Amino acid sequence: MTEKDHSWFAELRTSSKEAWQTSGYESLTKVQEETIPFILQGEDVLAEAPTGSGKTLAYVLPLIQKVDPEKKHTQVLIMASSHELVMQIHQEVQTWTKGSGITSMTLIGGANVKRQVDKLKKKPHVVIGTPGRIYELMQKKKKLKAHEIKSVVMDEADQLLVPEHINTVENILKSTLRDTQTLLFSATLPEEVIDVAQTFMDEEAEVVRVTEELKKPEVTHTYIVCEDRDKIENLRKLARMAGFKGLAFMQDIAKLNVMAEKLSYQNLDIGLLHSDAKKEQRAKAIKEFRKGEYPLLLATDVAARGLDIQEINHIVNLDVPKDVTSYIHRAGRTGRIGSTEGTVVSLVNPVEEKRLKKFARELNISLHKKMIYKGELENAGK
């Protein structure tokens, strides 16, 4: 189905149509098809769709159609849990609002508050930020007017409705008017998250679940069995493979730092991405990785949430994720829309192997046992 099949496409701003023509998109994804009409009608929406399925554009495209550039106040507020995701959303907003007169800005913790206040004085139409800084500028500084906001979005909503953020998020939502449109998007929306969300959404909120794009054929799921002490050597060999551009995950920051030091000692250039790193360090790591200055980025689950780098062709699990949901999020960082095929490689000890196979059964994905031979991933014996 192409954009011409949608009656609302004719109503898009000229700038959005131009952005569509230059974007390379030929058709809408499933989540975009199913949510855009509801959003344009002003409905509240809860949407669950796999990582890499085009969720950001699913809300950005319709919401910017509803912004009135003539009204100088913030009309759309987008919340995300990480600095990286905020910056990526902002990039998308800028792409689709170019030449429209619609202005936007980011609000993230760690950045200069005074500068942010100055930018807010210019009344941007769209604000994207992390909950803590948004609430600070809304309550303490009184610089973000909640009653003027027409639509609120929670991206990666399951990460926002956790103990760490939920009180702040709820306070922000309570500050807006009762008829403010509320949208939740996430790769995973457990029932408990939906229950919480529906306490501050319209009773008739539309629930959209897109599942068929989850197990995309272009992502191959593999694993290598090795002892914990051999994981670093296997990671080093993977990173040395021709054309390798990978993101390696580990839950524990301390262990991740140790691994990074050992890899650096072996003259392997890598980037680090975790919540303890400063905003500037994280931004620098992502920028250098995008430019191809090193083949490997080491990350924790939280820091890499929502990260969208199309060139990533390998995901390496240095430990088995704590649950199926985390596996989905990690795997979703490769095989993105418009990208090349991706491979997930889990480095597992014999105990972790059993857990990984359990995940594979639950997700109904094929697992392939591999070994590294002469600089390539080869099939291993059963």
ABEGO torsion letter per residue (X at the ends): XBAAABAAAAABBAAAAAAAAAAGBABBBAAAAAAAAAAAAGBBBBBBBBBGAGAAAAAAAAAAAABBAABBBBABBBBBABAAAAAAAAAAAAAAABGAGBBBBBBBBGBBAAAAAAAAAAGBABBBBBAAAAAAAAAAAGABBAAABABBBBBGAAAAABAAAAAAAAAAAAABBAABBBBBBBABBBAAAAAAAAAABBAABBBBBBAAAABBAABBBBBBBBBAAAAAAAAAAAAABBGBBBBBBBABAAAAAAAAAAAAAAGBBBBBBBAABBAAAAAAAAAAAAAGABABBBBBAAAABGBBBAABABBBBABBBABAAAAAAAAAABGBBGBBBBBBBBBBBAAAAAAAAAAAAAAGBBBBBBBBBGGBBBBBBX
